[in-house]
Amino acid sequence: MQPVFDGHNDALLRAGAEAIAAGRPDGHLDIPRARAGGLAGGIFAVFTPSEEPELIEREDGWESPLPPALAPGVAAEYALRAAGRLFRLQELGALRVVRSVAELDRCLDDGVLGAVLHLEGAEAIDPELEALELWHAAGLRSLGPVWSRPNAFGHGVAGRFPGTPDTGAGLTDAGRALVRRCNELGVLVDASHLNLTGFWDLAATTEAPLVATHSCAYALAPASRNLTDEQLDAIGASSGLVGIAFVAPFLRADGRDDPDTPLAAVVAHVRHVAERIGVERVALGSDFDGATIPAAIGDAGGLPRLLDALRDDGFSADEVGQIAWGNWRRVLAATWRS
Ligand code: ZN
């Protein structure tokens, strides 16, 4: 079976370690379904939720207003527990937390799911970055400076359809310092929830390839969370990648949050990015357990159906292998220190 590396899931938000290890009746990702679908590696998000203002429906789309910044201390406490859950999964033998490409390769050889610890929004880290050192020592290898709501490191992208990613100010000085220290430590900096200004701030600051772990193409679906062709070009020029998200409203030209979204929609976004910046710069970033995904995929067990759809669309076996695994491995190797 073709192994898959997936750029983003929110499973740690949804269930305890025992349920993720043994399997659960709902949601998208647990160990039995990962095994069934060939999910062999993935970025596991630690995300501190806050009460989200209600979605505003419009005639031609929607707007999701941003929640305010978190109160100090909330994320630090929440994120410690959620990260602990990932290490509990390791203790259960359900997965291994990987800190290097050598460890990821070993997971693949051993048939054990390799999990990358990711902070989606860096609120758990103080603006002086002292906690970053501890998180890195514990295994953190990926972070997004912001999940869309504002924090000390910057402003994120507000959710809008239709609407461009140009929704406000970008990274702060603390945000730029965070990017530089992540470069030094070999921690991937995720562009997925940055707005347009923040994206260009990141591009001007980072020395690593530009990576959007879970986004789609704005040219096909004009959601503010998606990447414009100019952003794709910058990602291509840096030899980074885009993990195509399976998020219905980011995939669909009408922006509807509808699970009745065909596999062809995911394939079209993969195809667009491949044609624009090269097949070696497109990969997968499901957003399992974080969004409405196409029923045709359903959950992690449905990944082979997506790979079949890519083959049916004309991607060669080699190209499908790159999209599913090789491209992520290359970018992680170029970003991490080992
Ligand atoms: Zn996200």
Residues whose N, C-alpha, C, O or C-beta is under 5 A from the ligand:
A	BS01	ZN	none
